[in-house]
Amino acid sequence: MDDDRLPTDFVVRAALRECDLAAVPAMLLHKGEANSGTIVVKLNLLDGTCQILTQARDGEGRLGWMRLYPQGPKPERDADAYIERSIKRDPDIWVVEIEHRQGWHPFQGPAID
């Protein structure tokens, strides 16, 4: 690795464990490259809509999270289609789905707009 990031598999396992401790349903939908795969989070809001968060870097190089749908959640089928296209484009990504009505997730880092 060329930066101080933790291996992706460690970050994902820790996030899934944190969800488990908080009694929030979460599952690994796609396992990517263990050390440096990018994480995509599907936030299932349990009303037929989802928000997608993707890892990104801000203008200063800090790792954070960018909302795919800044105007608001989209139907779950749209989120699933985006995830399918993303995996085809980059099979090294990790995809985690979290089910929470308010969109809570354990991943740390600033929101990037």
C-alpha positions as a Markdown table, in Angstrom:
| # | Residue | x | y | z |
|---|---|---|---|---|
| 1 | Met | 0.0 | 0.0 | 0.0 |
| 2 | Asp | 1.2 | 3.5 | -0.8 |
| 3 | Asp | -0.7 | 5.2 | 2.1 |
| 4 | Asp | -1.5 | 4.6 | 5.7 |
| 5 | Arg | -4.9 | 3.0 | 5.0 |
| 6 | Leu | -5.9 | -0.1 | 6.8 |
| 7 | Pro | -6.4 | -3.1 | 4.5 |
| 8 | Thr | -10.0 | -3.0 | 3.1 |
| 9 | Asp | -10.9 | -6.5 | 4.4 |
| 10 | Phe | -10.1 | -5.3 | 7.9 |
| 11 | Val | -12.2 | -2.2 | 7.6 |
| 12 | Val | -15.1 | -4.1 | 6.2 |
| 13 | Arg | -15.0 | -6.8 | 8.8 |
| 14 | Ala | -14.8 | -4.2 | 11.6 |
| 15 | Ala | -17.8 | -2.3 | 10.1 |
| 16 | Leu | -19.9 | -5.5 | 9.9 |
| 17 | Arg | -19.0 | -6.3 | 13.5 |
| 18 | Glu | -20.0 | -2.8 | 14.6 |
| 19 | Cys | -23.4 | -3.2 | 12.8 |
| 20 | Asp | -23.8 | -6.5 | 14.5 |
| 21 | Leu | -23.1 | -5.0 | 17.9 |
| 22 | Ala | -25.6 | -2.2 | 17.1 |
| 23 | Ala | -28.2 | -4.8 | 16.0 |
| 24 | Val | -28.3 | -3.3 | 12.5 |
| 25 | Pro | -28.6 | -5.8 | 9.7 |
| 26 | Ala | -25.7 | -5.7 | 7.4 |
| 27 | Met | -24.2 | -8.0 | 4.8 |
| 28 | Leu | -21.3 | -8.3 | 2.5 |
| 29 | Leu | -22.7 | -8.4 | -1.1 |
| 30 | His | -19.3 | -8.5 | -2.9 |
| 31 | Lys | -15.8 | -9.3 | -1.7 |
| 32 | Gly | -13.1 | -7.3 | -3.5 |
| 33 | Glu | -9.4 | -7.0 | -3.3 |
| 34 | Ala | -8.3 | -7.6 | 0.3 |
| 35 | Asn | -5.7 | -4.8 | 0.7 |
| 36 | Ser | -6.8 | -1.9 | -1.4 |
| 37 | Gly | -10.3 | -2.5 | -2.9 |
| 38 | Thr | -12.6 | 0.5 | -2.8 |
| 39 | Ile | -15.8 | 0.2 | -0.6 |
| 40 | Val | -19.3 | 0.9 | -1.8 |
| 41 | Val | -22.0 | 1.1 | 0.8 |
| 42 | Lys | -25.6 | 0.4 | -0.1 |
| 43 | Leu | -27.8 | 2.1 | 2.6 |
| 44 | Asn | -31.2 | 0.3 | 2.4 |
| 45 | Leu | -33.7 | 2.7 | 4.0 |
| 46 | Leu | -36.3 | -0.1 | 4.3 |
| 47 | Asp | -38.9 | 1.8 | 2.3 |
| 48 | Gly | -38.0 | 0.6 | -1.2 |
| 49 | Thr | -35.3 | 3.3 | -1.6 |
| 50 | Cys | -31.5 | 3.3 | -1.1 |
| 51 | Gln | -28.6 | 5.6 | -0.9 |
| 52 | Ile | -25.1 | 4.7 | -2.2 |
| 53 | Leu | -21.9 | 5.9 | -0.6 |
| 54 | Thr | -18.6 | 5.4 | -2.4 |
| 55 | Gln | -15.1 | 6.0 | -1.0 |
| 56 | Ala | -13.5 | 9.1 | -2.5 |
| 57 | Arg | -10.7 | 11.5 | -1.8 |
| 58 | Asp | -11.4 | 15.2 | -1.2 |
| 59 | Gly | -9.3 | 18.0 | -2.7 |
| 60 | Glu | -6.6 | 17.6 | 0.0 |
| 61 | Gly | -6.3 | 13.8 | -0.5 |
| 62 | Arg | -8.3 | 12.8 | 2.6 |
| 63 | Leu | -10.4 | 9.7 | 2.3 |
| 64 | Gly | -14.1 | 10.2 | 2.8 |
| 65 | Trp | -17.6 | 9.3 | 1.5 |
| 66 | Met | -19.5 | 10.7 | -1.5 |
| 67 | Arg | -23.2 | 10.2 | -1.8 |
| 68 | Leu | -24.1 | 8.9 | -5.3 |
| 69 | Tyr | -27.6 | 10.5 | -5.1 |
| 70 | Pro | -27.1 | 13.9 | -3.5 |
| 71 | Gln | -30.7 | 14.9 | -4.2 |
| 72 | Gly | -32.0 | 12.0 | -2.1 |
| 73 | Pro | -32.5 | 8.2 | -2.1 |
| 74 | Lys | -33.4 | 6.3 | -5.3 |
| 75 | Pro | -35.4 | 3.1 | -5.8 |
| 76 | Glu | -33.6 | 0.0 | -4.8 |
| 77 | Arg | -33.5 | -1.3 | -8.4 |
| 78 | Asp | -31.5 | 1.8 | -9.4 |
| 79 | Ala | -29.0 | 1.2 | -6.6 |
| 80 | Asp | -28.7 | -2.5 | -7.5 |
| 81 | Ala | -28.1 | -1.6 | -11.2 |
| 82 | Tyr | -25.4 | 0.9 | -10.2 |
| 83 | Ile | -23.7 | -1.8 | -8.1 |
| 84 | Glu | -23.8 | -4.4 | -10.9 |
| 85 | Arg | -22.2 | -1.9 | -13.3 |
| 86 | Ser | -19.6 | -1.0 | -10.8 |
| 87 | Ile | -18.6 | -4.6 | -10.2 |
| 88 | Lys | -18.3 | -5.3 | -13.9 |
| 89 | Arg | -16.1 | -2.2 | -14.3 |
| 90 | Asp | -14.0 | -2.9 | -11.2 |
| 91 | Pro | -14.3 | -6.4 | -9.7 |
| 92 | Asp | -11.9 | -5.4 | -6.9 |
| 93 | Ile | -14.6 | -3.2 | -5.1 |
| 94 | Trp | -16.2 | -4.3 | -1.9 |
| 95 | Val | -20.0 | -3.9 | -1.6 |
| 96 | Val | -21.7 | -3.7 | 1.9 |
| 97 | Glu | -25.4 | -3.4 | 2.4 |
| 98 | Ile | -26.7 | -1.9 | 5.6 |
| 99 | Glu | -30.4 | -1.8 | 6.5 |
| 100 | His | -31.3 | 1.3 | 8.6 |
| 101 | Arg | -34.3 | 3.6 | 8.2 |
| 102 | Gln | -32.2 | 6.7 | 9.0 |
| 103 | Gly | -29.2 | 5.7 | 6.9 |
| 104 | Trp | -26.8 | 5.0 | 9.8 |
| 105 | His | -23.5 | 3.4 | 8.9 |
| 106 | Pro | -20.3 | 2.7 | 10.9 |
| 107 | Phe | -17.9 | 3.9 | 8.2 |
| 108 | Gln | -15.8 | 6.9 | 9.3 |
| 109 | Gly | -14.6 | 9.8 | 7.2 |
| 110 | Pro | -16.0 | 13.1 | 6.1 |
| 111 | Ala | -18.8 | 13.5 | 3.6 |
| 112 | Ile | -17.5 | 14.7 | 0.2 |
| 113 | Asp | -19.9 | 16.7 | -1.9 |
